[in-house]
């Protein structure tokens, strides 16, 4: 007797809830949102940098072509990272952090360069990169490995604090030595996300948070430019020609776009009015050219990434994966929220790019590498490997059909059942 499946069960398996509960949902959410953000970023970098590129090199494609090269490198790095197993990533945690800190120390050698008051660049072989981006990824993996290993002991102060807090403080400290407070703030968010998901008691969390807040306050008060930015942000009659020039023009760009925008390429602010139009303030150009619809698209894509991070933390059984994902998610989503808050005027100016969208080689490549790590975690989610293996790509399906004996024409005397 043939068993029949209830019609309601069949219907629910194809519903939105059925797809959300699929083992490969996290994988597709991460890869899809990441790919769309990178693609949108390339389009907007081309649009927002065309005028400045003409002024610098005579071609409107100078900045875009460099960014496209970085995106291709990032795609390769992301693919390689996504194919690594969880045990391999766990073993790489300590070497990755030590290598990243050693790389960061190069900014204090003759290879280091200062830009915008921050000594956070290294010039090697004619190529400039920010080693602090590598520190973020190394710290995320290291916190995942350490907090996962010590998870049963984290209720004790000494195990909750050592070695996580001192080593994380060292990683943040070497970035702060270069006066890069913006990156340090994102790293603090990364550490907080890892510790929260890792199960560090709230009393330790609270003490560390107070200490971090006090340190950041002292660093802000010690820098004249930082105080000026905060005061201009709080002021109602700031001088347009001094501290408020960039925030005001960013606000005007967003306001000019309306609901549907002025059209791709039609920005006025990119004509040397808005500084860093293709870097830190690219969200303003998105709002000007693509309008509210474009900005909501960006927010939706980052929302999908956040949902993927939360889903992976909730569903994966490995504590290392949970903590590392939380750290990477706090970094990427936290940085996106801070960047957008700055552009729309909800926060004082902090020099950090919009992840996966803004122009910048080291930031894009390392962030794509981090997303590759998350994709590797998603591939190891229970049931994901089997589900992915059962869903070959279009090319593989086509080759399988073409290569199957009798696939094109049934053999004489046989029919397709």
N, C-alpha and C positions, 0 to 999 in steps of 0.2 A: 504494500500500500504506500503510495507516494505522499510524503508529508507536504503540506502547503504552508507557506509563510503568510501570516496575517497581513492584510492589505495596509493596515495602519503602520506596521513595522517597516514594510517596504517604503512607504511614503516618508516615514521619519528618517530612514537611512539616507535619503537624498535631500533632506531639509537643511536649512542653515545650521541648525543645532547639530545635525549629523556631521556636517563638514567641519564644524568647530571642534567636535570631539575626535576628529580623525588624528591619527598619530603623526601625520605629516603636515598638519596645519602650521605648526611653529616654523617648520622648514620653509614652507612656501611664503608665509608672512614675512619672514626675515629676508629671504632672497628677493622677493618681489618689491618690498618697500625700499630696500637698499638700492636695487637696480633703478627704480624710478627716481629716487632722490639724486643719484649720481647723474642720470640722464637729464633731469631737470636742471641740475647744477651746471652741467656743460652748456646747455642752451642759454642759461642766464649769465654765465661767465662770458660767453661770446657776445651777448647783447650788451652787458654792462661795461665791458672792457674795450669795446671796439674803438671808441673815441680816444681813450688814453693810449691804446696800442698804436693808433695812427700817429699820434704825437710823438711816441717814443721810437717807433721803428718804421713808420710809413705804411704799415700793413694793419688792417683791422683784426687780423687773426693771430697776432703774436702771443698774447696771453692765453687765448683759447687753445692754440696748438700745444703750448706747454701743459696746460691743464689736461688736454686729451691724452698726452703722453703719460702724465701721472695717473690718469684714470686707467689706462691700459696696464701700467705696472701694478696698480692696485688690484685690478681684476685678476691678474696672475697670482699675486700674493694671496688674495682672498680665496681663490680656488685651491691653492696649495694648503692653506690653513684649514679650509673646510674638509680636506681629505685626511687630516691628522686624527688619530684616535684619541680618546680621552686619556688613557694611560700615558701616551706620548706627550700630550699637552701638560699633564701633571708633572712629568719628569723635566719638562722644559722650564718650569716655573722659576726655580732658583737661578739657573744660568741666564734666563731672560732678564730678571731683575738686576743681577750683577752687571750684565752687559749694558743694560740701559743706564744704570747709574754711572758706570765708567764712561759711557758715551756723553752723558750730561756734563761730566767734569771737563770735557774738551772745550766747553764754552769759556773756561777760565785760562785756556792756553792761547798761544798766538793764532790758533785756528778759529777762535771764537770772535764773534762780531756782535755789536750792540745796535739795535734798531728801535726807535721810538722810546729810548730810555731803558729798554730791557736788553740784557745780555743773554740772549737765548738762541743764538744762531751759530752754526758751525759751517765753515766754508772748507770743503775738501774736494780737491780735484776740479775746481770750478763750479761745484754744485753746493748750494746752500740747503741746509735742513735744520729742523728743530728737534733735538734729541729728547726734549721734554715730552714729545708725543709718544716716543718709544717707552719712556718711563711709565706712562699711564698704562700701557698694555702689560708691561712686565709686572707692575704692581698689582694689577687686577688678577693675573694668573697666580702670583705669589701669595696674595691674601687668600685666594681660593684653596691653594694647597695647604697652607699653614692652618687656617681656621677649620678646614674640614678634618685635618688630622687631629686637632686638639679639641674637636667639638664636645666630646664627653667631659672635658675638664674645664670648659669655659666659664662655669659658674664660680670658679675660684679666681680671685683677683689676679694672682701672679700668672696664671695661664691665659687669662683674658687679655692681659696687658702685654706680656712678653711672649714672643718677640714682635707681635703685630704692631703695637704702637711705636716702639723705638725705630723699627725698620721703616715703617710708613712715614714717621716723622723725618727720618733721614732722606727718604726719597722726595718728600715735599720740600725739605730744607734746601737741598741742592738746587731745586728750581727757584726757590725764593732768593737764594744767593745771587741769582741773575736778575732779581727785581721783577720777575714775571708773576705778579700777584694774581692775575686772571687765571692762568693755568693752574696755579697752586690752589685756588678756590675750587676748581673743577676736580682736582685730585682729592681734596678734602671730601667732596661729595661722593667720589668713588670709594674712598675708605669708609665713609659712613654707611653707604649702601651695602658694602661687603660685611661690615661688622653687624649690621642689623639682621641681615639674612643668616649670617653665620651663627647667630644665637648669643652674641655677647650681651651680658646683663645690662639692663637699662641704667643702672647706677654707674657702671664703667662708661657706658655710652654718654651719660650726662656729664660726668667729670671731663672726659675727653672733649666733648662739645664746648664746654665752658672755656677750657684751656685754648682750644682752637679759635673761638670767637675773640678771646682776649688778645691772642697773638695777631690776628687779622686787624683788630682795631688799632693796636700799636703800630703796625706796619702802615696802615692808612694814614694815621696821624703823623708818621715820620716822613711821608712824601707830600711835598707841596702840590704836585699835580693831582694826586689822588684826592686831597682835600678840596682842591679847586673844582674837580669834577663833581664831587658830591654836593658842594655848595651851589654850583650852577644848576644841578639837577633839582635841588630844593627851591631855587630862586624862582620868582615869578616875573622878574624883569632883567633877565640875564642879557649881557652884551652879545649881540649876534656875531660880532666880529672876533670874539675871543673864545670862551669856553663853550658857548652854546651853538656855535656855527654848525658843527656836524649833526648834533641831535635835532636842531631846527630843520635843517634841510632833509634829514631822514623822515621827519614828521610830515613835511610838505610833500615829499615823494609819495608817502602812503596816502595822504589826503587827496592827491591829484588823481589817483588811480580809480577812485570810486568803486563801483561794484564789479565791472568787467574790465577795467584798466584802459590805458591809452593805446594799447596794442604793443605786440612784441617788437622791440627795437625803437619804440617811440619815446623813451624816457628823456626828459629834459635835464634831470638832476645829474645824469652821468656825463654831461658836458662840462666836466671839471668843477661842478658846484658841490657835489657830495663826495667828500674824501672816502677812500676805501669802498667805493661803490661795488666792486667785484669781490671784496673780501668780507670785512666784518659787517658791512651794511648792505649786503646783497638782498636781504629780505625786504628792504625798503624799495629796491628796484623791482623786485617781484610784485610788490603791492602797487607800484606805479604803472607797470606795464601790463600785468595780468589782473590787477584789481583785487577785490575781496575774494573772488573765486580762486585766484592763484595762491593767496596767503592761506586760505582754508585748505587747499590741496596740500600745501606743505605741512600744515598742522595735522591733517588727517594721516599723512604718511608717517610722521613721527609718532602719532597715536597708535598706528598699526605696529610700529617697531616696539613701542612700550608694551602693547598687548602681547607681542611675541616674547619679550623678556619675562613678563609676569607669568605667562603660561609655562615657559620653560622652567622657571624657578618652582612653580607649583607642581609640575608633573614629573620632573626628572628625579630619580631616586638617589643620585650621587651628590653628596654635599659639596664636593669640589666644583661640580658644574653649577650648582645653585649659587654658591658664593661668587664665583667668577662671573657668572651671568649678571648677577645683581650689581657687581662692580662695574662691568662694561655698560650695563643699562643706565646706571646712575651717571656715568661719565657722558655717554652720548645724549641721552634725553635731558640730563641736567644742563649740559652745555648748550643744547638747542634752546631750551627754555630761557636761559640767561641771555643768549644772543638776541632772541626775539623780544625779551623784556627790555633790553637796552634800546633796540630799534624803535619800539612803540612808546618808549618813554617811561616804562615802569621801573627802571633801574638806571643808576648812573653808568656812564660809558665805561665798559670793560673790554679790553682788546682781545676778544676771542671770536673765532669764526663760527659760522653755522655748519655743523658737521655734514659731510658728504656733499655739500652744496657750494660753499664758498671756495674761491680760488686759493690754492696753496698745495704744494706737493706733499710735504711730509705729513701734514694733517690728514689729507685725503688718503694717502697710501696706508698709514698706520690705522686710521679708522676703518678702512676696508679690511685690513688684516684682522682687526678686532671683530668685525662682522663675520669674517670667515671662521673665526674661533666659535662664535655663537652658532653659525650654521653647522659646524662640526658637532657641537653639543646637541643641536636639534636632530641631526642624523642619528645620534645615539639614544634619543628618547625612546622609551619602550614601544616597540612595534613599528618604529619609523623605518628602520633598515629593511625590514621585510616588506613594508608597504611601498617603499621607494624601489626596491628590487622588482616588485610586481607591477610597477608602472614604468616600463621602458619609454624612452623618449620617442618622438615622432620618427626620427631617422632610423632608430633601431627597429621600431615596429614596421616601418616600410621595408627595410632590408629583410626582416624576418618573413614578411609576406612574399616578397619577390623571390626569396631563396627557398621557399617551401615547395617541395615537389607537388606539381599539380595545382599550385595555388591560383594560377591564372585561368587554366581551363581544366575542368573535371575530367578525369580519365574516362575513356569509353565505358559505358555501362554503369557509371557511378554518378550520383547526384550529390550535391552539397546538402547536408542535413541541417 
